Amino acid sequence: MGRAGKALKQVLEDYGISQNQVAVKMGIGRANVYRWVNEIRDPGAEMVIQLRDALHQIDPNAATTFVELYLGQPED
């Protein structure tokens, strides 16, 4: 599946953030976050922005890492 789920999974593991914390900050059910993390479903573009914002509220560094992993590194 998509890059967003992989990036989210890594960020949650690296920063010790729970799926529930993200769901609460986003005002959605934890099942949605579970589906993204386990690559059952991809979040839409609007949800990716909301994910970034929720992560930023929890830990700004986690949000930065999520964006970097999701977008990838620029090529020289």
C-alpha positions, 0 to 999 in steps of 0.5 A: 500500500501507500507510503503514508502508512509506512511513515506513520508506523515508523513515527509511532514506533520511533516516538512512542506515540500510540494509535489512540493518541493520534486518533484522539487528536484527530477526532476519529476512531482508533480503527482508522489509524489502525488501518493506516498503520497496518496498510489496510487502507491509505489515508486521503490527502486531507487526512495526511495533513490532519495526521501531520497536524495531530502529530505536531500537537503530540510531538513537533519532531514526530510531525517533521519526521512523518513529513520527511518519510512521507515525501522522501528525500529530494534528489540532487 
